[in-house]
Amino acid sequence: MSAALRILLIEDSRALARVLRPALREAGHGVDWVTTLTDARACLSEERYDLLLLAKQLPDGDGLSFLSGLRSQGLRIPVIAVYGESDEPQERIACLKAGADHCVSAPIDLPELLAWIAAAARRIKIRGGPA
């Protein structure tokens, strides 16, 4: 089992959050869930997270622009971007250029997502924690 992470899920889809939150908790992770970038900013200013799961599009803005801003401010924690039903390379490239460490498209393959989170946990452990 991988190390428990504190994860901020930034996703406006209640249906997706209803699937992800229990699965992440069952895997041993702590999960806070917000539906807007405004709430995400507030959480990030008050709490320390090990990983972000970030929707590409949210009601109050573009998740990738938000991520670019976080990276320009020096945020180095792993980010997995979640985007809509598309397997187009340009979608993945846009996520990676914005600063995502990995990206997944809907419908999400839960075992694969959990494996990516476990890989991020190993990297965090190796380098001594998120920065």
N, CA, C and O atoms as a DFTB+ gen file, in Angstrom:
524 C
 N C O
     1  1       0.836      -1.187       0.000
     2  2       0.000       0.000       0.000
     3  2       0.879       1.249       0.000
     4  3       1.925       1.279       0.649
     5  1       0.457       2.262      -0.720
     6  2       1.229       3.496      -0.775
     7  2       0.973       4.337       0.474
     8  3       0.032       4.093       1.228
     9  1       1.824       5.319       0.666
    10  2       1.680       6.223       1.807
    11  2       0.386       7.020       1.666
    12  3      -0.032       7.363       0.561
    13  1      -0.232       7.304       2.796
    14  2      -1.450       8.103       2.781
    15  2      -1.111       9.535       2.408
    16  3      -0.163      10.118       2.935
    17  1      -1.884      10.091       1.506
    18  2      -1.693      11.467       1.065
    19  2      -2.896      12.302       1.480
    20  3      -4.003      11.793       1.658
    21  1      -2.648      13.585       1.626
    22  2      -3.741      14.538       1.804
    23  2      -3.997      15.131       0.420
    24  3      -3.133      15.791      -0.158
    25  1      -5.187      14.886      -0.092
    26  2      -5.532      15.230      -1.471
    27  2      -6.613      16.293      -1.488
    28  3      -7.590      16.217      -0.743
    29  1      -6.426      17.295      -2.356
    30  2      -7.477      18.269      -2.619
    31  2      -8.091      17.928      -3.965
    32  3      -7.426      18.002      -4.998
    33  1      -9.361      17.556      -3.945
    34  2     -10.119      17.248      -5.155
    35  2     -10.856      18.517      -5.559
    36  3     -11.737      18.995      -4.844
    37  1     -10.480      19.057      -6.723
    38  2     -11.091      20.285      -7.240
    39  2     -11.894      19.874      -8.463
    40  3     -11.363      19.782      -9.569
    41  1     -13.186      19.626      -8.247
    42  2     -14.033      19.014      -9.277
    43  2     -15.478      19.426      -9.035
    44  3     -15.997      19.265      -7.931
    45  1     -16.130      19.958     -10.070
    46  2     -17.509      20.399      -9.892
    47  2     -18.537      19.306     -10.177
    48  3     -19.722      19.502      -9.905
    49  1     -18.124      18.185     -10.706
    50  2     -19.055      17.093     -10.979
    51  2     -19.329      16.311      -9.697
    52  3     -18.459      15.609      -9.182
    53  1     -20.534      16.444      -9.201
    54  2     -20.908      15.712      -7.985
    55  2     -20.876      14.210      -8.231
    56  3     -20.486      13.444      -7.349
    57  1     -21.280      13.787      -9.416
    58  2     -21.279      12.357      -9.740
    59  2     -19.862      11.791      -9.667
    60  3     -19.649      10.712      -9.114
    61  1     -18.894      12.518     -10.223
    62  2     -17.508      12.059     -10.190
    63  2     -16.961      12.083      -8.753
    64  3     -16.259      11.161      -8.337
    65  1     -17.283      13.126      -8.015
    66  2     -16.821      13.214      -6.629
    67  2     -17.402      12.085      -5.779
    68  3     -16.731      11.579      -4.879
    69  1     -18.649      11.687      -6.060
    70  2     -19.263      10.579      -5.314
    71  2     -18.538       9.263      -5.548
    72  3     -18.592       8.363      -4.710
    73  1     -17.860       9.146      -6.683
    74  2     -17.068       7.947      -6.972
    75  2     -15.657       8.086      -6.402
    76  3     -15.146       7.165      -5.764
    77  1     -15.035       9.234      -6.633
    78  2     -13.634       9.413      -6.270
    79  2     -13.399       9.497      -4.755
    80  3     -12.478       8.864      -4.239
    81  1     -14.200      10.249      -4.064
    82  2     -13.951      10.450      -2.627
    83  2     -13.913       9.139      -1.844
    84  3     -12.952       8.903      -1.112
    85  1     -14.923       8.282      -1.972
    86  2     -14.849       7.031      -1.205
    87  2     -13.703       6.128      -1.653
    88  3     -13.093       5.449      -0.827
    89  1     -13.405       6.114      -2.949
    90  2     -12.307       5.271      -3.446
    91  2     -10.972       5.753      -2.899
    92  3     -10.129       4.942      -2.514
    93  1     -10.774       7.061      -2.863
    94  2      -9.530       7.615      -2.336
    95  2      -9.419       7.369      -0.833
    96  3      -8.343       7.052      -0.327
    97  1     -10.518       7.516      -0.136
    98  2     -10.512       7.262       1.315
    99  2     -10.255       5.784       1.600
   100  3      -9.513       5.440       2.520
   101  1     -10.873       4.917       0.805
   102  2     -10.649       3.475       0.976
   103  2      -9.184       3.118       0.735
   104  3      -8.662       2.180       1.337
   105  1      -8.529       3.865      -0.143
   106  2      -7.105       3.647      -0.414
   107  2      -6.227       4.249       0.688
   108  3      -5.002       4.141       0.635
   109  1      -6.849       4.879       1.677
   110  2      -6.102       5.391       2.816
   111  2      -5.766       6.866       2.776
   112  3      -5.038       7.358       3.639
   113  1      -6.281       7.579       1.792
   114  2      -5.956       8.998       1.637
   115  2      -7.000       9.887       2.298
   116  3      -8.173       9.527       2.395
   117  1      -6.555      11.050       2.749
   118  2      -7.467      12.081       3.224
   119  2      -7.873      12.939       2.047
   120  3      -7.030      13.299       1.226
   121  1      -9.149      13.273       1.949
   122  2      -9.641      14.004       0.779
   123  2     -10.506      15.177       1.206
   124  3     -11.464      15.014       1.961
   125  1     -10.159      16.358       0.719
   126  2     -11.039      17.514       0.813
   127  2     -11.560      17.766      -0.593
   128  3     -10.818      17.643      -1.568
   129  1     -12.833      18.118      -0.696
   130  2     -13.455      18.322      -2.012
   131  2     -14.017      19.726      -2.105
   132  3     -14.762      20.169      -1.230
   133  1     -13.653      20.426      -3.181
   134  2     -14.224      21.738      -3.479
   135  2     -14.698      21.744      -4.928
   136  3     -14.232      20.958      -5.753
   137  1     -15.632      22.642      -5.219
   138  2     -16.222      22.676      -6.554
   139  2     -15.864      23.922      -7.355
   140  3     -16.277      24.068      -8.505
   141  1     -15.098      24.814      -6.747
   142  2     -14.711      26.047      -7.453
   143  2     -13.239      26.362      -7.215
   144  3     -12.629      25.885      -6.258
   145  1     -12.692      27.167      -8.097
   146  2     -11.308      27.616      -7.936
   147  2     -11.179      28.564      -6.745
   148  3     -10.145      28.593      -6.078
   149  1     -12.223      29.331      -6.484
   150  2     -12.214      30.222      -5.329
   151  2     -12.043      29.422      -4.040
   152  3     -11.244      29.778      -3.174
   153  1     -12.805      28.341      -3.928
   154  2     -12.684      27.493      -2.737
   155  2     -11.337      26.775      -2.708
   156  3     -10.767      26.563      -1.637
   157  1     -10.832      26.404      -3.872
   158  2      -9.521      25.747      -3.933
   159  2      -8.432      26.684      -3.426
   160  3      -7.556      26.272      -2.666
   161  1      -8.488      27.943      -3.847
   162  2      -7.504      28.930      -3.365
   163  2      -7.553      29.044      -1.847
   164  3      -6.516      29.093      -1.186
   165  1      -8.766      29.086      -1.299
   166  2      -8.916      29.201       0.153
   167  2      -8.313      27.979       0.854
   168  3      -7.598      28.121       1.846
   169  1      -8.599      26.795       0.344
   170  2      -8.040      25.571       0.945
   171  2      -6.520      25.573       0.882
   172  3      -5.851      25.239       1.860
   173  1      -5.980      25.947      -0.266
   174  2      -4.523      25.934      -0.432
   175  2      -3.841      26.969       0.460
   176  3      -2.680      26.799       0.831
   177  1      -4.550      28.030       0.802
   178  2      -3.945      29.033       1.683
   179  2      -4.006      28.608       3.150
   180  3      -3.256      29.120       3.981
   181  1      -4.906      27.668       3.464
   182  2      -5.095      27.264       4.857
   183  2      -4.508      25.902       5.193
   184  3      -4.184      25.643       6.352
   185  1      -4.367      25.036       4.214
   186  2      -3.951      23.656       4.462
   187  2      -2.770      23.284       3.573
   188  3      -2.502      23.925       2.557
   189  1      -2.080      22.237       3.985
   190  2      -0.999      21.702       3.168
   191  2      -1.491      20.396       2.536
   192  3      -1.961      19.496       3.232
   193  1      -1.376      20.308       1.218
   194  2      -1.808      19.119       0.488
   195  2      -0.605      18.446      -0.155
   196  3       0.399      19.086      -0.468
   197  1      -0.733      17.143      -0.341
   198  2       0.308      16.359      -0.990
   199  2       0.070      16.203      -2.484
   200  3       1.007      15.966      -3.246
   201  1      -1.196      16.338      -2.907
   202  2      -1.551      16.120      -4.302
   203  2      -2.855      16.831      -4.608
   204  3      -3.747      16.906      -3.763
   205  1      -2.961      17.353      -5.826
   206  2      -4.210      17.949      -6.296
   207  2      -4.773      17.105      -7.426
   208  3      -4.043      16.681      -8.322
   209  1      -6.073      16.865      -7.378
   210  2      -6.819      16.322      -8.513
   211  2      -7.648      17.487      -9.022
   212  3      -8.552      17.949      -8.326
   213  1      -7.359      17.965     -10.212
   214  2      -7.891      19.238     -10.698
   215  2      -8.656      19.069     -12.001
   216  3      -8.112      18.573     -12.987
   217  1      -9.915      19.480     -12.002
   218  2     -10.711      19.484     -13.231
   219  2     -10.185      20.564     -14.170
   220  3      -9.742      21.629     -13.739
   221  1     -10.245      20.266     -15.441
   222  2      -9.759      21.229     -16.440
   223  2     -10.660      22.457     -16.503
   224  3     -10.175      23.573     -16.693
   225  1     -11.951      22.263     -16.346
   226  2     -12.889      23.380     -16.419
   227  2     -13.779      23.377     -15.188
   228  3     -14.347      22.349     -14.819
   229  1     -13.895      24.540     -14.558
   230  2     -14.727      24.691     -13.368
   231  2     -15.668      25.877     -13.555
   232  3     -15.445      26.703     -14.440
   233  1     -16.711      25.975     -12.742
   234  2     -17.699      27.040     -12.949
   235  2     -17.118      28.450     -12.914
   236  3     -17.622      29.344     -13.594
   237  1     -16.065      28.658     -12.128
   238  2     -15.523      30.010     -12.002
   239  2     -14.177      30.191     -12.706
   240  3     -13.451      31.143     -12.422
   241  1     -13.843      29.278     -13.625
   242  2     -12.621      29.504     -14.386
   243  2     -11.997      28.252     -14.952
   244  3     -12.504      27.140     -14.802
   245  1     -10.885      28.478     -15.604
   246  2     -10.138      27.429     -16.283
   247  2      -9.130      26.805     -15.328
   248  3      -8.243      27.491     -14.820
   249  1      -9.263      25.514     -15.086
   250  2      -8.370      24.823     -14.173
   251  2      -6.916      24.863     -14.600
   252  3      -6.020      24.912     -13.757
   253  1      -6.673      24.842     -15.915
   254  2      -5.291      24.847     -16.394
   255  2      -4.628      26.209     -16.181
   256  3      -3.440      26.274     -15.865
   257  1      -5.373      27.278     -16.350
   258  2      -4.822      28.612     -16.051
   259  2      -4.535      28.737     -14.559
   260  3      -3.512      29.293     -14.159
   261  1      -5.438      28.218     -13.746
   262  2      -5.237      28.187     -12.299
   263  2      -3.954      27.429     -11.973
   264  3      -3.145      27.890     -11.168
   265  1      -3.771      26.274     -12.595
   266  2      -2.578      25.468     -12.357
   267  2      -1.317      26.210     -12.802
   268  3      -0.318      26.208     -12.082
   269  1      -1.347      26.835     -13.959
   270  2      -0.191      27.614     -14.422
   271  2       0.184      28.681     -13.403
   272  3       1.363      28.909     -13.130
   273  1      -0.833      29.332     -12.845
   274  2      -0.586      30.347     -11.824
   275  2       0.046      29.762     -10.574
   276  3       0.964      30.348     -10.001
   277  1      -0.453      28.594     -10.150
   278  2       0.136      27.936      -8.979
   279  2       1.598      27.582      -9.225
   280  3       2.447      27.777      -8.355
   281  1       1.883      27.063     -10.406
   282  2       3.264      26.687     -10.731
   283  2       4.159      27.922     -10.775
   284  3       5.303      27.870     -10.323
   285  1       3.655      29.026     -11.312
   286  2       4.477      30.242     -11.370
   287  2       4.735      30.814      -9.977
   288  3       5.694      31.559      -9.777
   289  1       3.877      30.465      -9.011
   290  2       4.078      30.884      -7.623
   291  2       4.967      29.914      -6.857
   292  3       5.247      30.121      -5.676
   293  1       5.413      28.847      -7.533
   294  2       6.339      27.918      -6.907
   295  2       5.729      26.655      -6.333
   296  3       6.440      25.866      -5.711
   297  1       4.426      26.434      -6.520
   298  2       3.810      25.210      -6.013
   299  2       4.368      24.007      -6.770
   300  3       4.301      23.942      -7.997
   301  1       4.922      23.053      -6.012
   302  2       5.595      21.916      -6.642
   303  2       4.903      20.587      -6.388
   304  3       5.390      19.558      -6.857
   305  1       3.795      20.562      -5.671
   306  2       3.168      19.281      -5.371
   307  2       2.605      18.650      -6.650
   308  3       2.284      19.358      -7.605
   309  1       2.489      17.333      -6.664
   310  2       1.951      16.654      -7.850
   311  2       0.508      17.066      -8.127
   312  3      -0.290      17.264      -7.211
   313  1       0.201      17.189      -9.409
   314  2      -1.148      17.532      -9.853
   315  2      -1.553      16.561     -10.952
   316  3      -0.826      16.354     -11.924
   317  1      -2.719      15.977     -10.775
   318  2      -3.315      15.146     -11.819
   319  2      -4.516      15.911     -12.340
   320  3      -5.458      16.187     -11.597
   321  1      -4.481      16.253     -13.619
   322  2      -5.566      17.003     -14.243
   323  2      -6.609      16.029     -14.775
   324  3      -6.277      14.974     -15.315
   325  1      -7.873      16.401     -14.614
   326  2      -8.992      15.593     -15.083
   327  2      -9.708      16.392     -16.162
   328  3     -10.122      17.529     -15.936
   329  1      -9.848      15.792     -17.324
   330  2     -10.539      16.493     -18.401
   331  2     -11.647      15.625     -18.959
   332  3     -11.727      14.434     -18.656
   333  1     -12.504      16.227     -19.778
   334  2     -13.689      15.552     -20.301
   335  2     -13.384      14.379     -21.204
   336  3     -12.231      13.996     -21.403
   337  1     -14.436      13.830     -21.736
   338  2     -14.326      12.641     -22.575
   339  2     -13.614      12.970     -23.883
   340  3     -14.236      13.392     -24.858
   341  1     -12.320      12.770     -23.884
   342  2     -11.514      13.017     -25.063
   343  2     -10.231      12.220     -24.937
   344  3      -9.651      12.118     -23.856
   345  1      -9.805      11.669     -26.027
   346  2      -8.518      10.987     -26.011
   347  2      -7.566      11.674     -26.986
   348  3      -6.630      11.068     -27.507
   349  1      -7.832      12.944     -27.213
   350  2      -7.021      13.713     -28.139
   351  2      -5.685      14.079     -27.494
   352  3      -5.653      14.557     -26.360
   353  1      -4.599      13.858     -28.204
   354  2      -3.280      14.208     -27.643
   355  2      -3.179      15.671     -27.231
   356  3      -2.511      15.980     -26.244
   357  1      -3.824      16.579     -27.959
   358  2      -3.707      17.997     -27.617
   359  2      -4.304      18.299     -26.241
   360  3      -3.856      19.232     -25.575
   361  1      -5.304      17.531     -25.802
   362  2      -5.851      17.709     -24.458
   363  2      -4.796      17.377     -23.406
   364  3      -4.587      18.139     -22.462
   365  1      -4.135      16.235     -23.577
   366  2      -3.094      15.824     -22.625
   367  2      -1.916      16.791     -22.667
   368  3      -1.364      17.146     -21.625
   369  1      -1.536      17.212     -23.857
   370  2      -0.413      18.142     -24.001
   371  2      -0.718      19.462     -23.288
   372  3       0.149      20.013     -22.610
   373  1      -1.943      19.969     -23.438
   374  2      -2.318      21.224     -22.775
   375  2      -2.219      21.082     -21.257
   376  3      -1.740      21.987     -20.574
   377  1      -2.673      19.942     -20.734
   378  2      -2.594      19.703     -19.285
   379  2      -1.137      19.680     -18.818
   380  3      -0.793      20.292     -17.807
   381  1      -0.298      18.979     -19.553
   382  2       1.109      18.862     -19.171
   383  2       1.825      20.205     -19.285
   384  3       2.639      20.546     -18.426
   385  1       1.532      20.969     -20.334
   386  2       2.156      22.291     -20.492
   387  2       1.752      23.246     -19.375
   388  3       2.523      24.127     -18.995
   389  1       0.547      23.071     -18.852
   390  2       0.072      23.934     -17.765
   391  2       0.731      23.586     -16.432
   392  3       0.672      24.363     -15.479
   393  1       1.361      22.406     -16.376
   394  2       2.052      22.032     -15.144
   395  2       1.565      20.757     -14.491
   396  3       2.031      20.398     -13.410
   397  1       0.622      20.057     -15.138
   398  2       0.147      18.793     -14.567
   399  2       1.252      17.740     -14.667
   400  3       2.042      17.727     -15.611
   401  1       1.284      16.868     -13.678
   402  2       2.222      15.746     -13.694
   403  2       1.653      14.578     -14.482
   404  3       2.391      13.766     -15.039
   405  1       0.350      14.510     -14.518
   406  2      -0.343      13.473     -15.280
   407  2      -1.740      14.002     -15.572
   408  3      -2.199      14.950     -14.935
   409  1      -2.409      13.388     -16.532
   410  2      -3.782      13.769     -16.831
   411  2      -4.595      12.530     -17.164
   412  3      -4.092      11.570     -17.746
   413  1      -5.859      12.576     -16.781
   414  2      -6.782      11.477     -17.050
   415  2      -8.046      12.054     -17.661
   416  3      -8.440      13.182     -17.366
   417  1      -8.677      11.258     -18.522
   418  2      -9.920      11.701     -19.138
   419  2     -11.079      10.870     -18.607
   420  3     -10.903       9.743     -18.145
   421  1     -12.255      11.453     -18.684
   422  2     -13.465      10.738     -18.302
   423  2     -13.844       9.796     -19.450
   424  3     -13.625      10.129     -20.614
   425  1     -14.394       8.653     -19.144
   426  2     -14.594       8.118     -17.801
   427  2     -13.254       7.683     -17.201
   428  3     -12.399       7.122     -17.887
   429  1     -13.097       7.953     -15.925
   430  2     -11.833       7.670     -15.247
   431  2     -11.712       6.190     -14.932
   432  3     -12.635       5.567     -14.408
   433  1     -10.546       5.642     -15.264
   434  2     -10.225       4.270     -14.886
   435  2      -9.670       4.344     -13.471
   436  3      -8.524       4.742     -13.262
   437  1     -10.500       3.954     -12.497
   438  2     -10.138       4.132     -11.093
   439  2      -8.856       3.397     -10.688
   440  3      -8.023       3.991     -10.003
   441  1      -8.661       2.138     -11.079
   442  2      -7.402       1.481     -10.720
   443  2      -6.173       2.205     -11.285
   444  3      -5.139       2.282     -10.622
   445  1      -6.286       2.729     -12.496
   446  2      -5.163       3.467     -13.077
   447  2      -4.919       4.762     -12.301
   448  3      -3.771       5.100     -12.012
   449  1      -5.976       5.483     -11.964
   450  2      -5.817       6.718     -11.194
   451  2      -5.154       6.429      -9.850
   452  3      -4.243       7.146      -9.438
   453  1      -5.605       5.391      -9.176
   454  2      -5.003       5.031      -7.886
   455  2      -3.535       4.648      -8.045
   456  3      -2.722       4.928      -7.164
   457  1      -3.193       4.011      -9.157
   458  2      -1.787       3.672      -9.414
   459  2      -0.960       4.939      -9.626
   460  3       0.173       5.012      -9.150
   461  1      -1.496       5.935     -10.325
   462  2      -0.776       7.202     -10.512
   463  2      -0.602       7.926      -9.183
   464  3       0.443       8.526      -8.931
   465  1      -1.614       7.870      -8.341
   466  2      -1.509       8.500      -7.024
   467  2      -0.453       7.783      -6.189
   468  3       0.323       8.429      -5.484
   469  1      -0.418       6.455      -6.262
   470  2       0.608       5.690      -5.532
   471  2       2.009       6.047      -6.034
   472  3       2.948       6.149      -5.245
   473  1       2.143       6.233      -7.338
   474  2       3.443       6.638      -7.895
   475  2       3.844       8.013      -7.369
   476  3       5.010       8.238      -7.044
   477  1       2.881       8.934      -7.286
   478  2       3.167      10.263      -6.734
   479  2       3.578      10.150      -5.274
   480  3       4.484      10.852      -4.827
   481  1       2.920       9.275      -4.533
   482  2       3.260       9.089      -3.111
   483  2       4.690       8.578      -2.968
   484  3       5.407       8.985      -2.054
   485  1       5.102       7.696      -3.859
   486  2       6.489       7.198      -3.799
   487  2       7.478       8.327      -4.063
   488  3       8.498       8.424      -3.381
   489  1       7.193       9.172      -5.032
   490  2       8.092      10.291      -5.342
   491  2       8.162      11.269      -4.174
   492  3       9.232      11.791      -3.862
   493  1       7.028      11.518      -3.528
   494  2       7.005      12.416      -2.371
   495  2       7.878      11.849      -1.264
   496  3       8.670      12.567      -0.653
   497  1       7.728      10.556      -1.013
   498  2       8.507       9.894       0.049
   499  2      10.015       9.958      -0.254
   500  3      10.828      10.201       0.638
   501  1      10.361       9.740      -1.495
   502  2      11.773       9.752      -1.904
   503  2      12.395      11.132      -1.711
   504  3      13.522      11.246      -1.231
   505  1      11.666      12.173      -2.081
   506  2      12.272      13.513      -2.000
   507  2      11.970      14.223      -0.694
   508  3      12.365      15.374      -0.504
   509  1      11.274      13.546       0.207
   510  2      11.094      14.108       1.545
   511  2       9.898      15.003       1.720
   512  3       9.916      15.878       2.586
   513  1       8.874      14.824       0.945
   514  2       7.652      15.575       1.136
   515  2       7.430      16.633       0.082
   516  3       8.374      17.056      -0.586
   517  1       6.167      17.075      -0.079
   518  2       5.854      18.092      -1.077
   519  2       6.429      19.433      -0.697
   520  3       6.669      19.723       0.475
   521  1       6.642      20.237      -1.704
   522  2       7.157      21.584      -1.457
   523  2       6.333      22.607      -2.190
   524  3       6.614      23.802      -2.104
